[in-house]
Amino acid sequence: MTPLTKNTGNCYNKGNICEGGLTLDQRWNRWMVVALLTMLVVVTALIGLNESSIQQAQELCLQNGGMPQVSRDILTVNWSFSCTT
């Protein structure tokens, strides 16, 4: 593999492919930040939906004259629900 001396932009390099003035490492770092932020948003949304489901189940249990019993782990990822009448 021959090293590149000049790319189409204002980027000179020695082996790294440059595009838009960014080295390969800089582009990789940017994609990693975007991927981590995306995963953070998805996990936060799932935790929020899960918490909403727990609240709805408790309300329905109370409306039916029962007593809700909820056992949950950290971040409401693992939880169990029972409604005793």
Backbone torsions as a table, in degrees:
resi	resn	phi	psi	omega
1	MET	NA	122.0	-178.2
2	THR	-88.6	138.7	-179.7
3	PRO	-70.5	145.2	178.0
4	LEU	-81.7	144.6	177.6
5	THR	-104.5	-36.1	178.3
6	LYS	-147.0	138.8	176.9
7	ASN	-107.5	-180.0	-173.4
8	THR	-67.7	-26.3	-179.8
9	GLY	-89.9	-152.8	176.3
10	ASN	-91.5	35.4	-170.8
11	CYS	-116.3	119.4	172.2
12	TYR	-105.7	140.6	-178.5
13	ASN	-150.2	171.3	177.4
14	LYS	-127.3	76.5	177.1
15	GLY	104.7	-29.8	176.6
16	ASN	-83.9	140.3	178.0
17	ILE	-84.6	125.6	-179.7
18	CYS	-106.7	141.4	177.4
19	GLU	-144.1	121.0	-179.8
20	GLY	68.3	23.9	178.4
21	GLY	85.6	3.1	-179.7
22	LEU	-105.6	139.3	174.9
23	THR	-77.1	169.9	179.5
24	LEU	-60.8	-40.4	178.5
25	ASP	-64.2	-41.0	179.4
26	GLN	-65.6	-41.0	177.7
27	ARG	-65.2	-40.5	179.0
28	TRP	-61.7	-45.5	179.0
29	ASN	-61.9	-40.7	178.8
30	ARG	-63.0	-43.8	179.1
31	TRP	-65.8	-36.3	178.4
32	MET	-65.6	-41.3	177.9
33	VAL	-63.0	-45.0	178.8
34	VAL	-62.3	-43.3	-179.9
35	ALA	-64.8	-42.7	179.4
36	LEU	-65.7	-41.1	177.7
37	LEU	-64.9	-38.6	177.6
38	THR	-63.7	-44.2	178.6
39	MET	-63.7	-38.7	178.6
40	LEU	-62.5	-42.7	178.8
41	VAL	-64.8	-43.2	-179.1
42	VAL	-64.8	-45.3	179.8
43	VAL	-63.5	-42.4	178.2
44	THR	-61.9	-41.7	178.4
45	ALA	-64.5	-41.9	179.7
46	LEU	-65.1	-39.7	178.0
47	ILE	-65.2	-41.3	177.6
48	GLY	-62.5	-43.6	177.9
49	LEU	-65.0	-37.8	179.3
50	ASN	-65.2	-44.2	178.1
51	GLU	-63.0	-38.7	177.3
52	SER	-63.0	-38.9	178.5
53	SER	-65.0	-39.7	178.4
54	ILE	-63.3	-45.2	-179.3
55	GLN	-62.8	-42.3	179.7
56	GLN	-64.6	-41.1	178.7
57	ALA	-63.9	-39.8	178.6
58	GLN	-64.7	-43.1	179.4
59	GLU	-62.9	-43.5	179.2
60	LEU	-64.8	-36.8	178.2
61	CYS	-64.5	-44.8	179.0
62	LEU	-64.2	-37.9	178.4
63	GLN	-64.4	-30.7	179.8
64	ASN	-89.7	9.5	176.2
65	GLY	81.1	18.6	-179.7
66	GLY	-101.1	176.7	177.1
67	MET	-117.7	110.9	-177.6
68	PRO	-73.8	140.0	174.7
69	GLN	-127.4	114.7	-176.5
70	VAL	-117.5	131.7	173.9
71	SER	-120.9	122.2	-177.2
72	ARG	-135.8	151.2	175.1
73	ASP	-92.3	-173.0	-179.5
74	ILE	-61.8	140.9	179.2
75	LEU	60.5	19.8	178.8
76	THR	50.5	30.4	178.7
77	VAL	-76.9	-42.5	179.8
78	ASN	-116.9	115.3	-178.0
79	TRP	-146.0	156.6	175.5
80	SER	-131.4	149.7	-175.0
81	PHE	-135.7	137.4	172.2
82	SER	-141.3	149.1	-179.0
83	CYS	-123.5	111.3	179.6
84	THR	-98.9	131.2	-179.9
85	THR	-105.0	NA	NA
